[in-house]
Structure formats: structure tokens, C-alpha cells
Amino acid sequence: MTAVAPTAPAATRHPSPAPRLTRWLLRLHRPALCVWVGLVVLLSAALLWLGGPLTDASAAAWEQYNACAGASQCAYDQPAIILYKEVYSATTLAVLSLPLLIAAWAGATLTSRELETGTAHLTWAQSVSPVRWLTAKLALPAVLVVAGTGLVVALHHLAWSAGEGRIDTAKSWSDFPTFYSGGPFTVALPLLGLVVGALVGLLWRRSLPALGTSVVATTGVFAVVHTALPYLWPSVTQERNRGQGVPSGSGIVVDEGILTSTGARLPNPYCGGATFPECAAVYDELDAVGYYRDFHPLAHYWPLQLMATALTCAIVAALVFAAYRVLKSRTGGTPRSAGTTA
């Protein structure tokens, strides 16, 4: 018999393990993560200070001031009132700046830097598809952004609520910086900045232009939502005759003017009504019989917040879809690399 040499086993292919994207992202963006955590901690501490000791001190100072009852000399803690106002303004501005900071970071580093340096193409060649790469780029930062922003927004709302009715100079709920910095809408805005930055980075593929474009684009989308906000929920109409004067009160004003005898609405010339004869003649010539005011009362606070949040999330979803479409067009729908060895 002729001995038959054993046949060598067929070469097998073992796919190389895909990189752990979460750990890789955390290491790659560790400085930004440290800055974000530090910013959230500092801002949270400031808001706790504002809603606790500062509010109590300012409220006590206002009680002292109101107890003076018009006396020529009054001893009250004026520095406590001023400090509360300064810290409230600073923390409110900081909360509203978070979306722009996120947009600047996302535009400068999230996608554009890796495309600019070619690191993204190297990653795609190591068993990571472009789709998975972008998904990891969006998902992990989104969780961290929502968690941090949600915390400071909740603390800001609590700090504002602590001073409501106790501090005479406390901002009204309808003050737009106060309205935006204390509700879920501002939790959705950093997500908008994140997605805008990622999309702009895919389009520019250069860090510096993407940074500036992301901030401008996020500001533009915010301006659109701000303009649409009063019309996202049905307003309440308040009417008064000429003798009662122009309607007043707190709230977000949608429209106001004068009413004619036929029920038509005209812009208010703001001449002074019947106070001065010449102004009364102006209103008579316009056939004005009263005033109207379309506005949102305090009861509309949460409906407006939720509608603005829903609109922002819809824009975010559309931008995410656009980002994947741009990625597909730039990569030609390249499938995941086999990354195998014989």
C-alpha cells in the first residue's frame, strides 16, 4: 500500500475582534469629558447655593426693606439682594450657553477631526462600519449631555421656584432666559448642538470651519424655535374697552392692539388713550372701541415647554437622518471590512 500523506487543514478565517468603541471614545475625548463633568458639578453647586442660602438671605433683605414702609432711612441687607441677582443672571447665562458649547465641541472634534486626520478611515478598516462609527459618536455623548443638562436645568427650575413670591425682583416665568433655562426644552437644545456639530463635521471634514459653522447653525435653529414658540399652543385673548385701558399682566404676549366697532384688529398707536385730547382724537379716527391682547398665561408654561421640546426633537431626528445620508454618500455605502487573516 502506498502511504498517503496527511492533508494539511484548510486555512480558516478568524475575524479580528472589533474595537470597543465606547472605551475608545471615552479615552479619545477624556479631556472634554473631564471639562463637562467639572462644568456640571460647578454649575450644580452654584444653583444649589442660589436656591438655598442666597434665596433665604435675599428674601430676608426684602422683608427688611418692605418693613420700612417708606421711611427716609432703612437698614436692610442690600448686598444680599445684589448678590442674588448677579448669581441668578450668571447661572442662567451659563445654562443657556451649554447648547453652544456642545455644538462647538461636536463641530470641532466629534467627526471633523477624525475625517481631517484620516483616523476615521483607519477605524473603518478595523471591523467597524461607518454606520456603527457614527452611531457610537452620537449615542454615548447624547447620554452624557442629556444627563448633565437635565441635572442643571432641574436645579435651575428649583432655584427659581424657591425665590418666587419671596423676592420682589425675581424674574417672571415669562422672562425668556428664565423660561428656557428651567424646562425640558433646554435639555433638547444640547442634543441639537451635538447633532448639528456631527453633521457639520461630516460636511466640512475640517475642525476649525466646522466649529464656527456649528455654533452659527445651532443659534439659527434656536432662533427659529424661539420665533415659533408663541404659536405652538393656542393663546388666551384678553379684551378691554377704552375706559379700562390697555390689558396688562404677566405672560408671553403673542399679539396686541386696538379693536374697532366692527371687530377689526389694528396696531395700537400707543398715544395715551383718552388721557390727552389729541390722543383721543387719534383713537376716534381709528374707530377704536377697546383693546385686545393675545397671550400665554402661567397655565401654558408646560404645554409650551413640551411643544418646543417636541419640535426640537423632530429637528434633531431630521438632522440625524441627514447625517447618516451624508455619511453614506461620502463612503459610498462601504460595508464593514472583513478584517480577516488566513
PLY file of the C-alpha trace (Angstrom):
ply
format ascii 1.0
element vertex 342
property float x
property float y
property float z
element edge 341
property int vertex1
property int vertex2
end_header
0.00 0.00 0.00
1.11 3.44 -0.73
1.09 5.75 2.28
-0.93 8.85 1.76
0.48 11.97 3.30
-1.96 13.72 5.63
-3.69 16.64 4.07
-2.97 19.99 5.66
-6.05 21.51 7.26
-7.75 24.15 5.24
-6.88 27.67 6.22
-9.54 29.14 8.42
-10.51 32.74 8.70
-10.99 34.26 12.10
-12.50 37.73 12.18
-10.44 40.08 14.23
-12.36 41.45 17.20
-13.94 44.83 16.67
-12.56 47.65 18.79
-14.53 48.54 21.89
-15.93 51.81 20.65
-17.27 53.01 23.99
-13.95 52.65 25.78
-12.13 54.08 22.79
-14.42 57.12 22.65
-14.03 57.79 26.36
-10.25 57.67 26.06
-10.20 59.78 22.91
-12.39 62.52 24.40
-11.26 62.24 28.01
-10.30 65.95 28.30
-13.71 67.03 27.03
-15.42 64.58 29.40
-13.48 65.96 32.37
-14.38 69.53 31.41
-18.05 68.56 31.01
-18.22 66.82 34.40
-16.43 69.72 36.08
-18.75 72.25 34.46
-21.85 70.33 35.53
-20.57 69.95 39.11
-19.64 73.64 39.45
-22.90 74.84 37.93
-24.91 72.47 40.10
-23.14 73.72 43.22
-23.81 77.33 42.22
-27.51 76.60 41.64
-27.82 74.84 45.00
-26.22 77.86 46.62
-28.57 80.15 44.70
-31.73 78.25 45.61
-30.74 77.86 49.27
-28.66 80.38 51.25
-28.73 83.16 48.63
-32.52 82.99 48.23
-33.07 82.99 52.00
-30.72 85.94 52.52
-32.27 87.95 49.68
-35.83 87.18 50.86
-34.93 88.32 54.39
-33.43 91.53 52.97
-36.63 92.25 51.05
-38.68 91.70 54.20
-36.50 94.26 55.96
-36.88 96.69 53.09
-40.67 96.32 52.86
-40.98 96.74 56.63
-39.52 100.22 56.34
-42.84 101.45 54.88
-41.32 104.44 53.10
-39.09 105.58 55.94
-36.38 108.03 54.97
-33.73 105.75 56.42
-33.92 102.00 56.22
-31.46 99.33 57.32
-31.58 96.25 55.10
-29.10 93.81 53.58
-28.70 95.36 50.14
-25.57 93.27 49.25
-27.64 90.08 49.66
-30.18 91.36 47.10
-27.46 92.35 44.65
-25.56 89.07 45.07
-28.72 87.05 44.38
-29.37 88.98 41.18
-25.78 88.60 39.98
-25.58 84.86 40.67
-29.01 84.27 39.13
-28.01 86.11 35.95
-24.66 84.31 35.74
-26.09 80.83 36.26
-28.93 81.46 33.81
-26.45 82.58 31.16
-24.30 79.52 31.86
-27.24 77.14 31.43
-28.25 78.79 28.16
-24.66 78.60 26.90
-24.48 74.81 27.20
-26.01 74.11 23.74
-23.47 76.37 22.05
-20.58 74.80 23.96
-21.74 71.34 22.94
-22.14 72.47 19.32
-18.63 73.97 19.29
-17.09 70.81 20.73
-19.04 68.48 18.45
-18.21 70.52 15.37
-14.53 70.75 16.22
-13.78 67.21 17.41
-16.62 64.69 17.19
-16.45 63.85 13.48
-14.45 66.50 11.66
-11.10 65.86 13.37
-11.06 62.13 12.59
-12.06 62.77 8.99
-9.45 65.50 8.72
-6.61 63.34 10.05
-7.74 60.12 8.36
-8.31 58.30 11.66
-11.90 57.54 10.69
-10.84 55.60 7.60
-8.40 53.60 9.71
-11.20 52.77 12.13
-13.47 51.67 9.29
-10.75 49.29 8.13
-10.67 47.62 11.56
-14.00 45.79 11.50
-16.01 48.95 12.32
-18.52 50.08 9.72
-19.05 53.81 9.11
-22.62 53.48 10.39
-21.52 51.91 13.64
-18.77 54.52 13.97
-21.26 57.38 13.66
-23.79 55.68 15.94
-21.22 55.41 18.70
-20.19 59.01 18.10
-23.77 60.18 18.67
-25.14 57.75 21.26
-22.58 57.99 24.06
-22.21 61.80 24.04
-26.01 62.12 23.84
-26.42 60.16 27.08
-23.81 62.25 28.88
-25.19 65.52 27.52
-28.79 64.74 28.50
-27.78 63.58 31.98
-25.68 66.65 32.73
-28.03 69.20 31.19
-31.09 67.61 32.77
-29.48 67.95 36.20
-28.60 71.65 35.89
-31.95 72.52 34.28
-33.84 70.84 37.12
-31.71 72.65 39.71
-32.24 75.98 37.94
-36.02 75.48 37.99
-35.90 74.64 41.69
-33.73 77.69 42.42
-36.14 79.97 40.58
-39.14 78.41 42.33
-37.51 78.97 45.72
-37.47 82.73 45.13
-40.92 83.04 43.56
-43.14 85.25 45.72
-40.35 85.88 48.21
-38.02 88.14 46.24
-39.53 91.29 44.76
-37.07 91.46 41.87
-37.27 87.75 41.00
-37.69 87.11 37.30
-41.14 86.23 35.99
-41.71 82.81 34.45
-42.36 84.59 31.12
-38.87 86.11 31.10
-37.41 84.20 28.17
-33.99 83.40 29.73
-35.80 82.08 32.82
-38.35 80.22 30.72
-35.73 78.48 28.61
-33.23 77.66 31.34
-35.72 75.88 33.60
-37.54 73.43 31.35
-37.07 70.32 29.19
-36.63 72.43 26.07
-33.12 73.30 27.21
-32.36 69.60 27.68
-33.19 69.06 23.99
-31.10 72.02 22.83
-27.68 70.47 23.64
-28.79 67.39 21.69
-29.47 69.74 18.81
-25.98 71.22 19.17
-24.46 67.73 19.30
-26.17 66.55 16.11
-25.56 69.82 14.29
-21.86 69.58 15.16
-21.64 65.98 13.96
-23.42 66.78 10.69
-21.37 69.90 10.02
-18.20 67.93 10.76
-19.20 65.34 8.15
-19.81 68.08 5.62
-16.70 70.18 6.28
-14.28 67.45 7.38
-12.17 70.23 8.87
-12.18 71.19 12.54
-11.99 74.97 12.55
-14.67 75.71 9.90
-16.92 73.07 11.47
-16.60 74.70 14.90
-17.81 78.10 13.74
-20.49 76.73 11.44
-21.90 74.50 14.21
-22.32 77.41 16.62
-23.97 79.59 13.97
-26.26 76.80 12.79
-27.34 75.90 16.33
-28.07 79.56 17.06
-30.11 79.78 13.87
-32.24 76.75 14.70
-32.80 78.09 18.22
-33.95 81.39 16.72
-36.46 79.54 14.54
-37.90 77.65 17.51
-37.98 80.85 19.58
-39.93 82.62 16.85
-42.40 79.75 16.56
-42.82 79.28 20.33
-45.81 81.62 20.91
-47.75 79.85 18.15
-47.14 76.28 19.31
-50.10 76.39 21.68
-53.46 78.27 21.46
-53.25 81.63 23.22
-55.76 83.35 25.50
-57.41 86.61 24.44
-57.99 89.46 26.87
-60.18 92.42 25.85
-60.91 95.76 27.48
-62.80 98.88 26.46
-61.10 102.23 26.05
-62.10 103.34 29.52
-60.43 100.35 31.15
-57.15 100.88 29.35
-54.66 98.50 27.76
-54.74 94.92 29.14
-51.77 94.08 31.33
-50.37 91.23 33.37
-47.59 88.67 33.21
-47.40 86.24 30.34
-45.91 85.69 26.92
-47.55 88.15 24.54
-48.46 86.85 21.09
-50.26 89.88 19.68
-51.90 93.07 20.94
-53.58 96.16 19.52
-56.89 98.00 19.32
-60.40 96.81 18.45
-62.73 98.78 16.20
-66.52 98.89 16.31
-66.63 96.29 13.53
-64.39 93.89 15.48
-61.35 94.53 13.31
-57.91 94.44 14.87
-55.44 97.27 14.30
-51.98 98.07 15.67
-52.00 100.19 18.80
-50.62 103.70 18.15
-49.72 103.95 21.87
-50.73 107.57 22.04
-52.14 107.57 25.57
-55.81 106.77 25.02
-58.29 109.24 26.39
-55.74 110.84 28.72
-54.93 113.57 26.22
-57.47 115.17 23.86
-55.19 114.88 20.84
-54.73 111.16 21.52
-58.45 110.65 21.97
-58.92 112.18 18.51
-56.44 109.69 17.07
-58.32 106.73 18.55
-61.65 108.20 17.42
-60.33 108.48 13.89
-59.31 104.80 14.01
-62.80 103.92 15.32
-61.18 102.26 18.34
-63.59 101.00 20.98
-61.19 98.87 23.01
-58.01 96.89 23.24
-57.09 93.23 22.82
-54.17 91.13 23.97
-53.38 87.56 22.92
-51.03 85.98 25.45
-49.99 82.80 27.24
-50.68 82.72 31.00
-48.77 80.69 33.57
-51.03 77.68 32.90
-49.41 77.41 29.45
-45.89 77.03 30.83
-45.64 73.26 30.48
-47.61 72.96 27.22
-45.25 75.49 25.62
-42.20 73.73 27.06
-43.33 70.33 25.81
-44.30 71.60 22.36
-40.97 73.40 21.95
-39.18 70.25 23.10
-41.12 68.10 20.65
-40.32 70.49 17.79
-36.63 70.49 18.70
-36.55 66.67 18.92
-38.19 66.46 15.50
-35.46 68.71 14.09
-32.82 66.57 15.82
-34.29 63.40 14.27
-34.25 65.01 10.82
-30.62 66.08 11.27
-29.61 62.58 12.43
-31.17 61.14 9.29
-29.31 63.74 7.22
-26.03 62.86 8.95
-26.37 59.18 8.02
-27.26 60.10 4.46
-24.19 62.32 4.18
-22.02 59.55 5.66
-23.39 57.05 3.16
-22.77 59.39 0.24
-19.21 60.11 1.42
-18.33 56.43 2.00
-20.30 55.05 -0.94
-22.16 52.69 1.38
-18.93 50.83 2.11
-19.71 47.66 4.06
-17.81 46.66 7.13
-14.33 45.44 6.38
-13.80 41.71 6.74
-10.67 42.26 8.75
-9.72 38.58 8.41
-6.48 36.68 8.32
-5.63 33.38 6.68
0 1
1 2
2 3
3 4
4 5
5 6
6 7
7 8
8 9
9 10
10 11
11 12
12 13
13 14
14 15
15 16
16 17
17 18
18 19
19 20
20 21
21 22
22 23
23 24
24 25
25 26
26 27
27 28
28 29
29 30
30 31
31 32
32 33
33 34
34 35
35 36
36 37
37 38
38 39
39 40
40 41
41 42
42 43
43 44
44 45
45 46
46 47
47 48
48 49
49 50
50 51
51 52
52 53
53 54
54 55
55 56
56 57
57 58
58 59
59 60
60 61
61 62
62 63
63 64
64 65
65 66
66 67
67 68
68 69
69 70
70 71
71 72
72 73
73 74
74 75
75 76
76 77
77 78
78 79
79 80
80 81
81 82
82 83
83 84
84 85
85 86
86 87
87 88
88 89
89 90
90 91
91 92
92 93
93 94
94 95
95 96
96 97
97 98
98 99
99 100
100 101
101 102
102 103
103 104
104 105
105 106
106 107
107 108
108 109
109 110
110 111
111 112
112 113
113 114
114 115
115 116
116 117
117 118
118 119
119 120
120 121
121 122
122 123
123 124
124 125
125 126
126 127
127 128
128 129
129 130
130 131
131 132
132 133
133 134
134 135
135 136
136 137
137 138
138 139
139 140
140 141
141 142
142 143
143 144
144 145
145 146
146 147
147 148
148 149
149 150
150 151
151 152
152 153
153 154
154 155
155 156
156 157
157 158
158 159
159 160
160 161
161 162
162 163
163 164
164 165
165 166
166 167
167 168
168 169
169 170
170 171
171 172
172 173
173 174
174 175
175 176
176 177
177 178
178 179
179 180
180 181
181 182
182 183
183 184
184 185
185 186
186 187
187 188
188 189
189 190
190 191
191 192
192 193
193 194
194 195
195 196
196 197
197 198
198 199
199 200
200 201
201 202
202 203
203 204
204 205
205 206
206 207
207 208
208 209
209 210
210 211
211 212
212 213
213 214
214 215
215 216
216 217
217 218
218 219
219 220
220 221
221 222
222 223
223 224
224 225
225 226
226 227
227 228
228 229
229 230
230 231
231 232
232 233
233 234
234 235
235 236
236 237
237 238
238 239
239 240
240 241
241 242
242 243
243 244
244 245
245 246
246 247
247 248
248 249
249 250
250 251
251 252
252 253
253 254
254 255
255 256
256 257
257 258
258 259
259 260
260 261
261 262
262 263
263 264
264 265
265 266
266 267
267 268
268 269
269 270
270 271
271 272
272 273
273 274
274 275
275 276
276 277
277 278
278 279
279 280
280 281
281 282
282 283
283 284
284 285
285 286
286 287
287 288
288 289
289 290
290 291
291 292
292 293
293 294
294 295
295 296
296 297
297 298
298 299
299 300
300 301
301 302
302 303
303 304
304 305
305 306
306 307
307 308
308 309
309 310
310 311
311 312
312 313
313 314
314 315
315 316
316 317
317 318
318 319
319 320
320 321
321 322
322 323
323 324
324 325
325 326
326 327
327 328
328 329
329 330
330 331
331 332
332 333
333 334
334 335
335 336
336 337
337 338
338 339
339 340
340 341
